[in-house]
């Protein structure tokens, strides 16, 4: 199968993502997980490990995605769909 090698600019990707119904925001900074947080997450996972795929269809999931088009540590952008 042939591969198409095409160069795409950052601005083209941004326009495409916007046209797909997303918008960019600065992400909120959150503290790193501490031992207590990890224990709480593990406890929650043990309580819910028996759920089926059908059960998880009734859970509201965030449609937030994080990705970087170019490397920068100073400004992390999050793309979300318009609500």
C-alpha positions in Angstrom: 0.0 0.0 0.0 1.5 3.4 -1.0 2.0 6.2 1.5 1.2 9.8 0.7 3.9 12.1 2.1 2.5 15.6 2.3 3.7 18.5 4.4 0.9 20.2 6.3 1.2 23.6 8.1 0.3 24.1 11.7 -2.3 26.7 10.6 -4.0 24.2 8.3 -4.3 21.7 11.1 -5.7 24.5 13.4 -8.3 25.6 10.8 -9.3 22.0 10.2 -9.8 21.3 13.9 -11.8 24.5 14.3 -14.0 23.6 11.3 -14.7 20.2 12.9 -16.3 22.1 15.8 -13.5 22.4 18.3 -12.1 25.5 20.1 -8.8 26.0 21.8 -8.4 27.0 25.5 -5.5 27.1 27.9 -5.5 24.1 30.1 -5.9 24.4 33.8 -2.9 23.4 35.9 -3.6 20.6 38.4 -1.4 19.3 41.1 0.4 16.0 40.7 -1.1 12.9 42.2 0.0 12.3 45.8 -0.1 8.9 47.6 -3.6 9.6 49.0 -5.0 10.3 45.5 -3.5 7.1 44.1 -5.0 5.1 46.9 -8.4 6.7 46.3 -8.2 6.0 42.6 -7.2 2.4 43.2 -10.2 2.0 45.7 -12.6 3.4 43.1 -11.2 1.1 40.4 -11.7 -2.0 42.6 -15.3 -1.0 43.3 -16.1 -0.7 39.6 -14.0 -3.4 37.9 -17.0 -5.6 37.4 -18.9 -3.2 35.2 -19.6 -4.3 31.6 -19.1 -2.3 28.5 -22.8 -1.6 28.4 -22.7 -0.1 31.9 -19.9 2.3 30.8 -22.2 3.6 27.9 -24.2 5.4 30.6 -21.3 7.4 31.9 -20.7 11.0 30.8 -17.2 11.2 29.4 -15.3 14.4 28.8 -14.6 15.1 25.2 -11.5 17.1 26.0 -8.3 16.2 24.2 -4.8 17.5 24.7 -2.2 17.5 22.0 0.7 19.7 20.9 1.3 20.8 17.3 4.7 22.0 18.1 6.9 21.8 21.2 6.3 24.4 23.9 6.3 24.0 27.6 5.0 27.4 28.4 1.5 27.3 26.8 -0.4 24.1 26.7 -3.6 24.3 24.7 -6.7 22.0 25.1 -9.1 21.5 22.2 -12.8 21.0 23.0 -15.9 20.6 21.0 -18.4 23.5 21.2 -21.4 22.7 23.5 
